[in-house]
Amino acid sequence: MSEGIQLEGVTKTFRRGGEELRVLDGLDLHMDEGRFYALMGPSGSGKTTLLNLVGGLDRPDHGRVVVAGEDVGQLEGDDLSAWRARSVGFVFQGFNLVPVLSALENVRLPLTLTPLSRKQQDEHARFALEVVGLADRAGHRPQQLSGGQEQRVAIARAIVTDPKVLLCDEPTGDLDRASADGVIDLLERLNREMNKTILMVTHDPAAADRAQRLVHLDKGRLGSIQEGTASR
């Protein structure tokens, strides 16, 4: 079975008051393992909903979501939590770092529920910080870091469990151009050197064009798939 991401006939509807809003409408989409995808589309096109389904944070009303060889819709409770912890890393626009913790402590958080000893957790967290180029900032708290550095810490936290898939929701949205380019450089390197499958929601055409594939959603359906500069 493919270790990438597959959506087969996926439909998702939300209710607002007495109204039904179909956000994804029979979506079929295949994303290969080890590729870097950018997901674009107007507000309300279903991008974040798709990301939540792939990450097991929500379930489709109809259809299948298969990620890293697992039918996510068949998982529940502890099995779903365990799959998510080992298979998927999340990176958000707002960084979501704990302000009273150091960079090292923030990165270590996903490991606290694993059987690893505290020493092993620290070793994994330090290695993740080294990967993102912030080994020398391990003791710094978020307020002592720039926005770009905070997002690098968030990426280190996302990869510390060595997941197969990285889901990034507007990871450059709060950054200036130079910092944004640095974050995309890092994502490209994680994809190229560590074979991470990356799905990035973005409104930034410059960031999207750095991906290998640009997937466009329109009203819950697949609009088009184009090549980014990384594939040209």
C-alpha positions in Angstrom: 0.0 0.0 0.0 1.2 3.5 -0.8 3.0 5.4 2.0 1.7 8.7 0.5 -1.7 10.4 0.9 -4.9 9.2 -0.9 -8.4 10.7 -0.8 -11.1 8.6 -2.5 -14.5 10.1 -2.9 -14.1 12.3 0.2 -17.1 14.4 1.2 -17.3 16.6 4.2 -20.3 18.7 5.2 -20.7 21.1 8.1 -23.9 22.5 9.6 -24.3 26.1 10.4 -27.7 26.8 12.0 -30.2 25.1 9.8 -27.9 25.3 6.7 -25.6 22.6 5.3 -22.3 23.6 3.9 -20.5 21.0 1.8 -16.9 21.9 2.1 -15.4 18.8 0.2 -17.5 17.3 -2.5 -16.4 13.8 -3.6 -12.8 14.7 -3.7 -10.3 12.3 -5.3 -6.6 13.1 -4.8 -3.4 11.1 -4.8 -0.2 12.5 -3.4 3.0 10.4 -3.8 5.2 9.5 -0.9 8.3 11.7 -0.4 6.9 14.7 -2.4 6.3 18.3 -1.5 2.8 19.5 -2.3 1.4 23.0 -1.9 -2.4 23.3 -1.5 -4.0 26.5 -2.7 -7.4 27.9 -3.3 -9.7 30.7 -2.2 -11.1 31.0 1.3 -13.8 28.4 1.9 -12.4 26.0 -0.8 -11.8 23.3 1.8 -8.0 23.5 2.3 -7.9 23.4 6.1 -10.7 20.8 6.2 -8.6 18.6 3.9 -5.5 19.1 6.1 -7.5 18.1 9.2 -8.8 14.9 7.5 -5.3 13.9 6.5 -4.1 14.5 10.0 -6.9 12.5 11.6 -8.3 15.5 13.4 -11.6 15.1 11.6 -13.4 12.3 9.7 -15.0 12.4 6.3 -18.8 11.9 6.0 -18.1 9.7 3.0 -15.0 8.3 1.3 -11.6 7.1 2.4 -8.5 8.9 3.6 -5.4 6.7 3.5 -2.2 8.2 4.9 1.2 6.5 5.3 -0.5 3.2 4.5 -3.3 3.5 7.1 -7.0 4.0 6.5 -7.4 6.9 9.0 -11.2 6.6 9.1 -10.9 3.1 10.6 -8.9 4.3 13.6 -10.4 5.4 16.9 -9.3 6.5 20.3 -5.9 5.4 21.4 -5.1 3.7 18.1 -5.8 7.0 16.3 -3.7 9.0 18.8 -0.8 6.6 18.5 -0.9 6.6 14.7 -1.0 10.4 14.6 1.9 10.7 17.1 4.2 8.4 15.0 3.1 9.3 11.5 2.1 13.0 11.2 3.8 16.2 12.3 1.9 19.5 12.3 3.2 23.0 11.7 0.9 26.0 12.2 0.9 29.6 11.2 0.9 30.8 14.8 3.8 28.6 15.9 1.8 27.3 19.0 4.9 27.3 21.2 4.5 27.3 25.0 6.0 30.7 26.1 7.3 29.5 29.5 9.2 26.6 28.0 12.6 26.7 26.3 13.1 25.7 22.7 14.4 22.4 23.8 11.4 21.8 26.1 8.9 22.8 23.4 10.5 20.4 21.0 10.5 17.6 23.6 6.8 17.9 24.3 5.6 15.2 21.7 8.1 12.7 23.3 6.7 13.0 26.9 4.1 10.3 26.2 6.7 7.9 24.7 8.7 5.1 26.5 11.9 7.1 26.0 13.8 8.1 29.0 14.3 11.9 29.8 17.9 11.6 28.6 16.7 10.0 25.3 14.0 12.6 24.9 16.6 15.4 25.3 18.9 13.7 22.8 16.1 13.5 20.2 15.0 17.1 20.8 18.6 18.4 20.5 19.0 16.5 17.2 15.8 18.0 15.9 17.0 21.5 16.8 20.3 20.7 15.1 18.4 19.7 11.9 16.6 23.1 11.8 19.8 25.0 12.6 18.9 26.1 16.1 21.1 23.9 18.3 22.6 27.1 19.8 19.1 28.3 20.8 18.0 25.3 22.9 17.8 27.3 26.1 16.0 30.3 24.6 12.3 30.9 25.3 10.0 31.9 22.4 10.0 35.6 23.2 13.8 35.5 22.9 13.6 34.3 19.3 12.6 35.9 16.0 9.5 34.8 14.2 11.5 32.8 11.7 13.3 31.1 14.6 10.1 30.3 16.4 8.7 28.6 13.3 11.9 26.6 13.0 11.4 25.4 16.6 7.9 24.5 15.7 9.2 22.5 12.7 11.7 20.8 15.0 8.8 19.8 17.3 6.9 18.4 14.3 9.8 16.2 13.2 11.1 15.1 16.6 9.1 11.8 16.4 10.3 11.2 12.8 6.9 11.2 11.2 6.4 10.2 7.6 4.1 13.2 6.8 4.4 16.9 7.6 1.2 19.0 7.5 1.8 22.7 7.3 -1.0 25.2 7.6 0.2 28.6 6.3 3.7 28.1 7.9 5.0 31.4 6.4 1.8 33.5 7.0 3.2 35.5 9.9 6.7 35.9 8.5 8.5 38.5 6.5 9.8 37.5 3.0 13.3 36.6 4.1 12.1 34.5 7.1 9.5 32.9 4.9 12.1 31.9 2.3 14.2 30.4 5.1 11.3 28.2 6.3 10.6 27.0 2.8 14.3 26.3 2.3 14.1 24.1 5.5 10.9 22.3 4.3 12.6 21.6 0.9 15.6 20.1 2.7 13.4 17.9 5.0 11.7 16.7 1.8 14.9 16.1 -0.1 17.2 14.7 2.6 14.7 13.0 4.9 12.1 11.9 2.4 9.2 13.6 4.3 5.9 13.8 2.4 4.9 17.5 2.9 1.4 19.0 2.4 1.5 22.7 2.8 -1.6 25.0 2.8 -0.6 28.5 1.7 -1.9 31.7 0.1 1.6 32.7 -0.8 2.3 32.1 -4.5 6.1 32.5 -3.9 6.1 29.8 -1.2 3.8 27.5 -3.2 5.9 27.7 -6.3 8.8 26.2 -4.4 6.9 23.0 -3.9 7.1 20.1 -6.4 3.3 20.1 -7.0 0.7 22.8 -6.7 -2.8 21.4 -6.0 -5.7 23.9 -6.4 -9.0 23.4 -4.7 -12.2 25.1 -5.9 -15.4 24.8 -4.0 -14.4 21.5 -2.5 -13.3 19.9 -5.7 -9.9 19.4 -7.4 -9.3 22.3 -9.7 -5.8 21.5 -11.1 -2.4 20.1 -10.3 0.6 22.0 -11.6 4.4 21.6 -11.3 6.3 23.9 -9.0 9.9 25.1 -9.7 11.3 22.1 -7.7 10.0 19.8 -10.5 11.0 21.9 -13.5 
